[in-house]
Amino acid sequence: MIAIINGRQPCAELEFEIERLRRLAYDLNDIRRGRHPGGKILEQAPTIEEWRLAARPTACLTGRVSGHPHVREDGIVVTTDLWVIAPAFGYARTLSRFYALGRPGRVLSESRH
């Protein structure tokens, strides 16, 4: 889910995601403490058969970064999942942190000309 912010009006579509993340954090905290879902919860949960682990692409940002707590100055990063991008306000919010947006890079199709 990505919210693209272009103005100062409230972003109502974030309400659903905020609540979903709250429920996830609550469940993760329980699991961390050794409290796993019981029979009642799993009886009501959908069942997935013939399941496998898989990966799917998600939106992120990539570019040169400065002032990052874990990446060297002017290093190239690929961010965690992108949640909000607000170019008009100069920021992006990924799963792990805010980024101040500097100059945008060229679009791939532009770089071929």
C-alpha positions in Angstrom: 0.0 0.0 0.0 1.4 3.4 -1.0 -0.2 6.7 -0.2 0.8 9.5 -2.5 0.3 12.8 -0.7 -0.2 15.9 -2.9 -2.0 18.2 -0.5 -2.6 19.0 3.2 -6.0 17.3 3.3 -6.4 14.3 5.6 -5.5 10.9 4.0 -8.6 8.8 4.9 -7.4 5.7 3.1 -4.6 5.3 5.7 -7.2 4.5 8.4 -7.6 0.9 7.3 -3.8 0.4 7.0 -3.2 1.9 10.4 -5.7 -0.4 12.1 -4.3 -3.4 10.2 -0.8 -2.6 11.4 -2.0 -2.2 15.0 -3.5 -5.6 14.9 -0.3 -7.1 13.4 1.8 -5.4 16.1 -0.5 -6.8 18.8 -0.3 -10.3 17.4 3.5 -10.1 16.9 3.9 -9.0 20.5 1.8 -12.0 21.7 3.9 -14.4 19.6 7.1 -12.9 20.9 5.9 -13.6 24.4 5.1 -17.2 23.5 1.3 -16.7 23.3 0.4 -18.4 20.0 -3.1 -18.4 18.5 -5.4 -21.0 20.0 -7.9 -23.3 18.5 -10.7 -20.8 18.4 -8.7 -18.3 16.4 -7.4 -21.0 14.0 -10.8 -22.6 13.6 -12.1 -19.2 12.3 -9.0 -18.6 10.1 -8.9 -19.5 6.4 -7.0 -22.7 5.7 -4.3 -22.6 3.0 -3.5 -26.0 1.4 -0.4 -26.9 -0.7 1.2 -23.7 0.6 4.7 -22.6 -0.3 6.9 -19.7 0.7 7.0 -17.1 -2.1 8.2 -13.5 -2.6 6.5 -10.6 -4.4 7.8 -7.3 -5.3 6.9 -4.2 -3.3 7.4 -0.5 -3.9 10.5 1.0 -2.4 13.0 3.8 -3.1 16.5 3.5 -4.2 19.2 6.2 -4.4 22.2 7.7 -2.7 21.7 8.4 1.0 23.4 10.7 3.5 22.8 10.8 7.3 21.5 7.2 7.4 22.3 5.5 10.8 23.4 2.2 9.2 24.7 3.1 5.7 27.9 4.9 4.8 27.7 8.5 3.6 26.7 8.7 -0.1 26.0 5.0 -0.2 23.4 3.4 -2.4 20.3 2.1 -0.6 17.2 0.2 -1.4 14.7 1.1 1.3 12.2 -1.0 3.1 8.6 -1.0 1.8 7.4 2.4 0.8 4.2 3.5 2.6 3.9 7.3 1.9 5.6 9.5 -0.7 4.9 13.3 -0.6 7.2 15.0 -3.0 5.4 18.3 -2.6 6.3 18.2 1.1 9.8 16.7 0.6 9.5 13.4 2.4 8.8 9.7 2.1 7.9 7.2 4.8 9.1 3.7 4.5 8.4 0.8 6.9 11.5 1.7 9.0 11.9 5.5 8.8 11.2 8.9 7.2 13.4 10.0 4.3 13.9 13.6 3.2 13.6 13.7 -0.5 16.4 15.4 -2.4 16.7 15.6 -6.2 14.8 12.8 -8.0 16.7 10.5 -10.2 16.1 10.0 -13.9 13.4 7.6 -15.0 14.9 4.5 -16.7 13.3 5.4 -20.0 14.8 8.8 -19.9 18.3 7.5 -19.2 18.3 5.5 -22.5 18.0 8.6 -24.7 
